[in-house]
Amino acid sequence: MKLAVGNWTACGPIDFDGKPVFPWLEKLGGLYRFSWPATGDSYIGHTSNLRSRMGGYRAWNKPQTHPELFDALRTEGGMVEVLTAATLGGQPIDLSRRDGREMVEGFLRYTLRPTLNKDG
Protein backbone atom coordinates (compact mmCIF):
# COMPACT_ATOMS: atom_id res chain seq x y z
CA MET A 1 0.00 0.00 0.00
CA LYS A 2 1.15 3.49 -0.76
CA LEU A 3 1.18 6.16 1.95
CA ALA A 4 0.77 9.65 0.53
CA VAL A 5 0.74 12.90 2.44
CA GLY A 6 -0.73 16.23 1.42
CA ASN A 7 1.29 19.41 1.27
CA TRP A 8 2.57 21.17 4.36
CA THR A 9 0.68 24.43 4.90
CA ALA A 10 2.82 27.35 6.08
CA CYS A 11 1.11 28.98 9.07
CA GLY A 12 3.62 31.65 10.06
CA PRO A 13 6.61 32.43 12.22
CA ILE A 14 7.39 31.44 15.77
CA ASP A 15 7.85 34.72 17.66
CA PHE A 16 9.22 35.14 21.15
CA ASP A 17 8.00 37.44 23.94
CA GLY A 18 9.71 35.64 26.83
CA LYS A 19 7.83 32.52 25.70
CA PRO A 20 7.27 31.13 22.19
CA VAL A 21 4.35 32.75 20.36
CA PHE A 22 2.76 30.69 17.61
CA PRO A 23 0.45 31.58 14.73
CA TRP A 24 -3.26 30.87 15.18
CA LEU A 25 -4.12 27.27 14.26
CA GLU A 26 -7.37 25.36 13.89
CA LYS A 27 -8.67 22.98 16.57
CA LEU A 28 -8.17 19.82 14.55
CA GLY A 29 -5.94 16.79 14.46
CA GLY A 30 -2.86 16.67 12.32
CA LEU A 31 0.88 16.95 12.19
CA TYR A 32 3.02 20.01 12.71
CA ARG A 33 6.55 20.90 11.75
CA PHE A 34 8.75 23.54 13.31
CA SER A 35 11.63 24.58 11.06
CA TRP A 36 14.50 27.00 11.26
CA PRO A 37 15.70 27.65 7.70
CA ALA A 38 18.85 29.49 8.84
CA THR A 39 20.15 26.44 10.73
CA GLY A 40 18.41 23.62 8.88
CA ASP A 41 16.89 22.34 12.13
CA SER A 42 13.36 20.92 12.21
CA TYR A 43 10.95 19.03 14.46
CA ILE A 44 7.84 17.02 13.55
CA GLY A 45 5.03 16.18 15.97
CA HIS A 46 1.37 15.17 15.95
CA THR A 47 -1.65 16.15 18.00
CA SER A 48 -5.42 15.82 18.19
CA ASN A 49 -5.73 19.62 18.57
CA LEU A 50 -3.17 21.79 16.79
CA ARG A 51 -4.17 25.00 18.57
CA SER A 52 -4.04 23.46 22.04
CA ARG A 53 -0.67 21.80 21.35
CA MET A 54 0.96 25.12 20.49
CA GLY A 55 -0.35 26.49 23.81
CA GLY A 56 1.37 23.60 25.55
CA TYR A 57 4.71 24.61 24.06
CA ARG A 58 4.10 28.20 25.17
CA ALA A 59 3.57 27.07 28.78
CA TRP A 60 6.41 24.54 28.62
CA ASN A 61 9.01 25.21 31.29
CA LYS A 62 10.88 21.92 31.49
CA PRO A 63 13.97 22.23 29.28
CA GLN A 64 15.37 18.99 30.66
CA THR A 65 12.61 17.09 28.82
CA HIS A 66 14.03 18.03 25.40
CA PRO A 67 16.68 20.74 25.79
CA GLU A 68 17.45 21.11 22.06
CA LEU A 69 13.83 21.76 21.14
CA PHE A 70 13.35 23.97 24.19
CA ASP A 71 16.29 26.15 23.08
CA ALA A 72 15.24 26.18 19.42
CA LEU A 73 11.73 27.45 20.27
CA ARG A 74 13.38 30.46 21.86
CA THR A 75 15.46 31.22 18.75
CA GLU A 76 14.37 33.70 16.09
CA GLY A 77 13.56 32.55 12.59
CA GLY A 78 11.38 29.52 13.32
CA MET A 79 8.35 28.69 11.18
CA VAL A 80 5.25 26.54 11.78
CA GLU A 81 3.71 24.32 9.12
CA VAL A 82 0.82 21.86 9.44
CA LEU A 83 -0.26 18.75 7.58
CA THR A 84 -3.92 17.77 7.80
CA ALA A 85 -4.37 15.24 4.99
CA ALA A 86 -2.85 11.87 4.14
CA THR A 87 -3.97 8.71 2.37
CA LEU A 88 -3.11 5.03 2.59
CA GLY A 89 -3.85 2.98 -0.50
CA GLY A 90 -5.88 5.90 -1.83
CA GLN A 91 -8.12 6.01 1.25
CA PRO A 92 -8.07 9.03 3.61
CA ILE A 93 -6.32 8.55 6.95
CA ASP A 94 -8.34 9.88 9.87
CA LEU A 95 -5.88 12.26 11.52
CA SER A 96 -8.24 12.78 14.44
CA ARG A 97 -7.17 9.25 15.48
CA ARG A 98 -3.88 8.83 17.32
CA ASP A 99 -2.91 5.67 15.44
CA GLY A 100 -3.37 7.42 12.09
CA ARG A 101 -1.28 10.41 13.18
CA GLU A 102 1.47 8.18 14.62
CA MET A 103 1.69 6.20 11.38
CA VAL A 104 2.06 9.36 9.30
CA GLU A 105 4.49 10.92 11.81
CA GLY A 106 6.66 7.78 11.73
CA PHE A 107 6.73 7.86 7.94
CA LEU A 108 7.66 11.55 7.89
CA ARG A 109 10.31 11.19 10.57
CA TYR A 110 11.84 8.29 8.65
CA THR A 111 11.81 10.03 5.26
CA LEU A 112 12.53 13.66 6.26
CA ARG A 113 14.92 13.00 9.18
CA PRO A 114 14.03 16.06 11.30
CA THR A 115 17.10 17.10 13.28
CA LEU A 116 15.39 17.87 16.61
CA ASN A 117 13.27 14.72 16.98
CA LYS A 118 14.68 12.15 19.35
CA ASP A 119 14.67 8.62 17.98
CA GLY A 120 14.36 5.70 20.28
C-alpha positions, 0 to 999 in steps of 0.5 A: 500500500502506498502512503501519501501525504498532502502538502505542508501548509505554512502557518507563520513564524514562531515569535518570542516574547519571553515565551514562544508565540505561535500563529493561530491554528485550527482545533483539529488533528494533524501533524506540525513541523517547526523549522528554522531555515537558517540552521536547517533544524526541524521538528515534527510532531502530531496532536489531536488539537493543533491549537491546544498543542501550540499552547502547551509549548508556550507554557512549557518550562521543562527544558530537561525534557528536550533541551534542544527543542526547548532552546530552538523554540526560543530562537528567532527565525522559526516557522510553523507548518501543518499537515492535515491530509494523508492517504493510505492505499488511496483512502483518507487517513483519519488524523483525528485518530492517534494511530493514524497520526502516529503512522504518518508521523513515523513515515515523515520522521523516517523520510525527512529526518528532522534534526530535533526529533529524538529517535528511540 
